[in-house]
Amino acid sequence: MILNQIRIITFTNKIDYIKRLFVSQLSSALFAVSMFISCTSAGEKAGDTTASKDSITTHQVTIDEFKKGQVIDSIRCTSDGAQYFALYLPTNYSPNLNFPCIVLFDAHARGVLPLNKYKDLAEKYGYILLASDNSKNGLSPEVTGKYAAALLAEARTRFNTDPARVYTAGFSGGSRVAGDVAMKDGNVSGVIGCSAGFSGNGQGGSKFDYVGFAGEQDFNLLEMEALDQQLQAHGFVHQLFTFPGIHGWPPAENLEMAMLWLQVNAMKARKQPKTDDVVDLLKSLYNKQITSAEKAKDIIAQEQLLSGMVSVLNSLSDVSSEEKKLATLQQSAEYKKAIANEGALQQQELAGQQELAKEIAAHDDKWWADKIASMKKEISSSPVVVARMKQRLLNYLGLVCYLYADGVIKQGDARSSGHYLNVFQMVDPANPDVSYLKAIQCMKLQDVQGTLIALNKAVDLAYNNVADILSEEMFAPLHSDPKFAAIVKRMNQNLSGK
């Protein structure tokens, strides 16, 4: 089983580890980290050529009337009335053609969020987008697997999707769902995995194209880098892209490279006709990123991008000059030194994560205020690559604080959560999760006014997890309160981007 061979240290593994520390209070416990594994021109509607005239007799679907060119939320699944999804159909969608399709899974069941983010790309390249309104972090693998399988079935039977070009995508825990269902399904052509790899809970031996994303300051970047290496070792067609940012869905301009990358690989596999404009556009975007890496003197990024460019465009475009440039770079003393330095920084980052997870419960707010101030000072005074690593450690501390605060609240000790929330706010004062957890803490302490204030602050900071606030049992007594209804309305506006 390929999935069993690829073993990764996942976000879930980190959560389990931190929870064990919290329950046992063994601040001396070691953080054991296992590093693995566990078309057309840009101005035209690419869907005009990426859509295919597969025989309707071999791919007959039920056609529903949905508005094209706009995001539609809360569509009920035909196979499971308890499940809902968001949908985007390109304006050239037709029952006479089959279209490539991406099925997306957000970490917080926010189906419209990635669709609003990527609808222009779907329109440009002629993709159908479906996104789950049910799949989210915290559910069992059995439940998320059921949701994912149902949504794939929905895409294939309810819409005119090209059977050879069905893809999955996800962010954080949703990325694990996307990877797991692709392994199990066997007919998913590619996966776009954002900020997390496979969960290790899925089964299956299927291979597929895999394009990964992670922010340069994402605490899960190490995992994505390790996954990329293991995919190479196991013979997957793969590419890892990074972008300036933290743990989140990548910007649309970055995801465009993934959509082009998938198209080019489909051309190589003869799943769609070759389109020179698409090939040329992907090549130009690679060159743009390579130029940026050269200006930043990031030789490792240069090598990764050159290697990926040569691999994906080989046989479709002349990449002989890039091959020579790549070979020269890989043999250079500068590159070999950078690889050694990167390895040392990775070990430093892993050790730093271990230490932060052990220390969070051992020191008071004053100690952490000094520690965080020192960490931020080091970030501002360090070279770029080192500063990114240190920022990832600071972001990891925020994750640890979130998990501890959430844990003690759920165990009924709302007052003790104050320490972890205070440290969390010191780490990331603009993070709306701090205020959201404070709202739950206030409800536990029967402070309704404090709850409403905290929720309004969370919304001010762009909190948009509508599914979470409506399903949180502590907020049930507020559902009839007009002030709470106004908060939910504002949260929905955050989610829709209005």
N, C-alpha and C positions, 0 to 999 in steps of 0.2 A: 504494500500500500504506500503510495507516494506520500500521502499526508502523514502517515506514521513515521516516515523517514525524515520528514522535515519538521523538526521539533524546535519550537521557539520560546523565548521568554516574552510572554504576552502582557498586555495591560492588565488582564485578569490575573495572571500570575503575580504581578506586582501588588494588586489589591489584596489577594489572598495572603501574601507575605506580610503586608502591613497590618492586616487584620489579626494575623497570628501574633505579631508583636504586641498589638493592642490588648488582646485577650490575655496573653501570658504575662505581659509587663516585663518581659525579659529583654531589657534594653541592650544586653550584651549578645543577643542572638545574631548570628551571621546572616547577611543577605546573600544567599547562594544564587548566583545568576548564571543560568545556562544559556550560552549565546548561540545555540541553535541546533538548530532547527530541529528549538521547538519549532478620380473624382472630378472635380471641377475647379475653376479658379476661385479665389477668395471672394470675388464679387458676384459669383453666380450661386444659385441654389444647388448645393452639391447633391441634394436628394434627387435631382433630376437624373443623375447618372448612378448614384449609389443604390437607388431603388431598383429592384429586379423584377422581371416578368416571369416569375416561377409559375408553373402550371397551377391554375386554381383548382384543378381536379386533385392535385397532390397536396394542396395547402388551403383547404377551404376553412374559412372562419366565419363566425357570426359578426356581422357589422352593426355596431351601435352608432347612433348619431351623436357625436360629440363635436363641440366647436373646435375648430382648428386654430392654431396660432395663439392659444392662450392656455395658461395653467388652470386646470380644473381639479379641485380638491374633493376629498371624501366620496369617492366613487366606491360603491359596494362591490366586493368580489362576487362573481356568480357562483363560484364553487364553495364559498364560505361566507355566509351573510354577516359574520362577526368581524370580518376583515375589510379594511378600506385602503384606498391608495389614491395618490395624486397622479395626474396624467398631463402630458404635453404631446400633441400631435402637430407635426409641421404643416404649414398651410398647403403644401403640395401632396398631403396624404390622400391616397386613393385606394379604393377596394380592388383596383386593377393592377396594383403593384405591391411588391413586398418590400418592407423597409427595415433597415438595421434598428435594433432596439437595445436600450440600456435600462436595466432594472436596478434601482438604487435603494440603499438602506442607510438611513441616518441613525446616529447613535441615540437619538431622543424621539424617534417616531415623527419627525418633522418632515413629512413627505414633500410639502411645497417648498421647503427651504432650498434643497439642491436644484429643484426644477426652476424656481425663480432665478437662481444663480446661473444656470446653464441653458436656459431656454433659447437664448439667441444662438448659441452654438448648435443646438438641436435643429433650429430653423435653417441655419447656414448649411449644415451638412446633411439634412434630411433624416434625422434620427427621431424615433419614438422614445419618449422617456416615461417610465412608470416608477413611482417611489412609494414605499410602504408607509402607511400611517399607523402601523401597529408595532413593527419591529423596533426594539430599543434595547439599550444596555440594561442588565439586571435580570433578563428573562433567561430561562433555561435553554440549553442548546436544542432540546427537543422542540420547544415552542418556536424559537426563531427559525429552526429548520423547516417547521411546518409552514410558517408564514412565508418564508422564501420560496418554497416549492409551489405554494398556491399562487404566488404572484408571478412566478415564471410561467405556470400553466395559464394564468390569465393573459399574459402577454402573447402567448403562442396561439391561444384559441379564440380570443376575443378581438384581436387586432391583426392586421396584415403584416406580420413580422417575417423577416427573412430567416429561415431556420438555420442558415449557416452563419448568421451574424447577430446572434443574441449574446449580450454581454451583461455582466453585473458590475456594480460599483458600490462602494460604501465608505463611510468615515468612522474611524475609531472602532467601537464594537460592531458597527455596521459593516466595516471592512472585513472583519472576521466572518460575518454572516455571508458576505459576497463571495469570499474565498471558499468557505466550507460548502456552500450550495453548488458552486462550480465544480468542486471535486466530486461531489456526490451525483450531480445531475448527469454529467458526461457529455452534454451537448451545448455547453456554454463555451463560446469561442475565446473569450477574453475577460479579464478582471481588471478594474481600476481600483486599487487598494490605497486608501488614504489614511495614513497615520497609524496603521496597525496591520499585522499579517494574519496568519491563520490562527484559529483558536486551538487546534489540536483535538477538538471534539468531533469533527466531521469524519466521514468515512468515504473511501473511494480512491481510485487510482487514476483519475482523468488528468490530462495535461491541457493547458490552455495558455494563451498569451497573457502576460502579467505586466502591467505598468503600475509602479508604486509612486506615491507622493509623501513627502514629509516636509514640514517647515524647518528652516535652519535652527529655530529655537524650540522645536518640538521635543518634549521629553521622551518621545518614542522614536526619535531619529535613529538611535543605535539599533533598535529592533528592525527597522526598515532596511538599514544598511546590511545587517546580518542576513535578513531574508533574501536580499538581492544576491548575495554571495551563494546562498544555498540553492536558490533557483538556478543559478548558473551551473552549480555542481550536479543538479538533477536534470539538466537538459531542457529547461523551460526557455521559451523566448521571453525576454524580460527587459525592463528598463526602469531605473529609479530616477525620478526628478525631484529636486528640492526647490524651495521657493522661500523668499524672505517672509517669515511668519512663524506662528506658534501652532498649537494643536487645533487643526480645523480643516474644513473643506478647502481645497486649493482655489485660488482666484481663477476666474474664467479663462484668462489669457494663458494660464498654465495648463488648465485642463484641455484647452484646444490642442496642445501638442499630443495629449493622450488620444484624443479622437482621431487625429491625423495618423498617429502611430498605429492605432488599431486598423485603420483603413489600409495603410500601406502593407501591413502584415496580411490583411485579407486579400490584397492584390497578389502577394507572393504565394499565397495558398490557393489562388484562383477561385476565391469566394466572391470576388467582385472584379470587374474589368479594370485594367490599369488606366489611371488618369494622371497624366504628366503634371498637371497643375497641382494636384494634391501632393505628389512626390516632391515637386520643386518647393512648395510652400513649407513642407516639413523640413526639408533641407535648409531653407532660409532661416527657419526658427531655431534649428540646432545651431547654425552659424551665429545667430544673434546671441544665444546663450553662451556659446564658446567665447565670443568676443568679450562678453561681460565678465566671464571667469578669468580671461587673460588680463583685463584691466584691474580686476581685484587680486591678481597674482595668486589665484586659487588653482594650483596645478593639478590637484586631485580631481576637482570638478571638471577641468579641461579634459583630463584623461577619460573620465566616466562619460562625458558627453561625446567625445570623439569616438570612443569605443561603441557607444550606443548608435551613433549616426552611421558608422561603417557597417554595423551589424544589420540594421533595419533597412538601409538603402542599397546594400550590396545586391547586385543583379538588376536593380531598377534604375540606378543612376550611377554616373561615373564618380566614384569616391576614391580614386587612386591617390590623389594629392592628400586626402585626409588620412589614408592608410599610412603613407610615408610620414606624415606629421605625427601620427599616433605612435608609430614605431620609434621615431626619434625621441619623443617625449618619454616613453616607457623606459628607454635605455639611459636617460639622463640621470646624472647624480642628484640633481635637484628633485626629481620625482621620487627617487629611492629614499632620499632624506625625508621628503614630505610624508611618504607612506610610514616610515618609522615613527615620525612625530605623531601622526594620526593614531597609530596603535597605542602610543603612550597616553595620548589624550583620552582615548576610549577607556583605557584602564583607570585613568584618573576619574573619569565621569562615573564609571560603575562603582568605584570605591566611594565617591562622593554621595551617590544615591544610597548606598548601604549605610553610610554614617548618618545622613539626614533622617532616614527612616528610624534609626535607633535612638536618635537624640530628641525627637519631637516631644516626647512625654517627659523628658528628663530635666527640662529647663523652663524657667518662668518667662513671662512676657518681656521683661527687661533684658534678659540674656539674649532672647531671639531678636529684639530690636537692634541690639549691638551687632549680632551676627549677620542679620539681613543688610544692615547699613554697610558692613564690611564687604559682603558679597557684591552689593551693587557698586561699591567703589572699585572693586577688582574688575568688574565687568567694564566699567567706563575707562579703565586705564590699561586694559590688556589688548594684545593684537587681535585682529578680527576673528580668527579661527578659535582662539582661546576664549575670547569674549562670548562667542556663540555657545561654547561648551558650558561656560559658567552660567549663562542665562538659562540654558536647559536645566541645569541643576537647581536654579532658583525656581523655575517653573515646576520642576519635580517636587520641590518642597511644598508648593501650593497644592499639588495633587495629594500629597501625604496629609496635609492639614484638612483638606476636604474630606478625605476618607475617615480620618479620626473624628472629626466633628460629626459627620453623618453617623458614624458608628455609635458614639456615646449618646446621641439623641435617640437613636433607635433602641438603645438599651435602657432608656428611661432616665438618663442622667443629663438633662438638658443644661443644667447650670455649668457642668464641667466642660461642655462644648465651647464655652466662652473663650477659653484659652486658645483652642485650635482656630476658632474663628478670628480672634485677634491677630494671630500670627499669619493666617491666610490673608487678612486684609493688609498687613504690612508687606507681604510678598507681592500682592497683586490688587491694589485698591480699586482698579477699574473692573474687576471680575464680578459679574452679577451673581455668581453662585454664592458668594459670601452673603449677600443680602437675602438671597432665597433661603439659605440655611438658617439665617437669623430669624426669618419669618416663621419657620417651623419651630425653632427654639422658643420664640415668643408664644406661639400657640400652646406649646407644651407647658409653658409657665402661666397660661391663661391671660396673656397680655394681648387682647385683640387689637388695641390701638397700635401697639408696637409691631404687630404682625402686618397691619395695613401699611404702616410707614416703611417697613422693610421691603414689602412687596413692591410698593411704588418706586423705591430706590432701585430695586432689581430691574424694573421695567425701564427706568431712566437710563440704566446701564446696558440696555438692549436685550434684556432677558426675553427669550421667545419660546421656552419649552412649555407650550400650552398644554400638551398631553400630561406633563408631570404635575402641573398645578391643579388640573381638574381631577386627576386620579389620586392626589395626596389626601389620605384620610383625615389628616389634621385640619385641612381647610374645608372639610365638608360642612361644618356649622356656618361657614361664611357664604355658602352658595346663594343664599337668598338676600345677601347684603348688597345694595346697589353699589357701594364702594368697591366691593370685590368684583362685581360685574364690570365696572369701569376699568379695573386693573386688567381683567381678562381681555377686554376689548383692545386695550392698548398693547397687550402682549401679542394679540393676533395681528395687529398692525406692524409690530416689530417682525413677526414671522413672514408676513407678506411683503415686507420691504416698503410699506407705504408710510 
